[in-house]
Amino acid sequence: MGEYFLRKRKEIVSFLRLRNLRSRFKGVRITKRKILLSFILVLCMRLFFSMLFEEKASAQYQEAVQKPDMEIVDPMIRIEKAMAIPEEKKELPKLCEEQEIKRQEEKDKIEDALSETNISELVNGHPMEKMAPAIAKEKKIVAAFLIGIAKKESDWGTHSPKKNGKDCFNYWGYKGSYNPTASGYSCFDSPEQAVKEVGGRINNLVDKKINTPEKMLVWKCGSSCAGHDPQGVRKWVADVSLYFYKLNS
């Protein structure tokens, strides 16, 4: 009887041990399954991020290929950048250049004009002397024609048209629409008006390349000198040339 209970007891202990062992092994299988699933999940995530980063890197590479560094393609660009002058430093040379241009223009203007003193000395003692300041403001070639033609036509105002006993300041034989005399000569109100009007007319002719006494015969003859005395025509050119070339040289 005692052996029977002893044997049963061993069987129960063995059964309990086996059940406990199975329970342990069952836990191991579950743990391995979790590890396997975790490992697979990690691999999938690594593969996903690897593909994502590879795609981004490829896009960046393509962009770099499509937009190459111009400093590498053309090294002169890097040199030009290094030599580039800031805008504020460019202003000073620009200002100096503008001042130099202005000075040159003033110099040219002075060189392209007759001095009032020289004109006054030339026409001293004649009525035209009072016109010296206005004539000095004209271009040299225009001033030379004003003086040369006035010398020929009126001896610088000594023999000139009058209206109502008043000097018309018309020393060039100029016929125009302004306040004409009975002979058709314009009678101006002042020396300044006369120089402005007649000088403007001469300047227009000069702009049309009528820039020598020979070409300026239109002043004497109009469109043609066919009806004029040839000797008188030659004398007109010679007399005007005497002062024109003296002053416009």
HELIX and SHEET records of a PDB file:
HELIX    1   1 GLY A    2  GLN A   66  1                                  65    
HELIX    2   2 MET A   70  VAL A   73  1                                   4    
HELIX    3   3 PRO A   75  MET A   83  1                                   9    
HELIX    4   4 GLU A   87  GLU A  111  1                                  25    
HELIX    5   5 GLU A  116  LEU A  122  1                                   7    
HELIX    6   6 PRO A  127  MET A  131  5                                   5    
HELIX    7   7 ALA A  132  ALA A  136  1                                   5    
HELIX    8   8 LYS A  140  SER A  154  1                                  15    
HELIX    9   9 PRO A  191  ASP A  207  1                                  17    
HELIX   10  10 LYS A  215  LEU A  217  5                                   3    
HELIX   11  11 VAL A  218  CYS A  221  1                                   4    
HELIX   12  12 PRO A  230  LEU A  247  1                                  18    
SHEET    1   A 2 LYS A 162  LYS A 163  0                                        
SHEET    2   A 2 LYS A 166  ASP A 167 -1                                        
END                                                                             
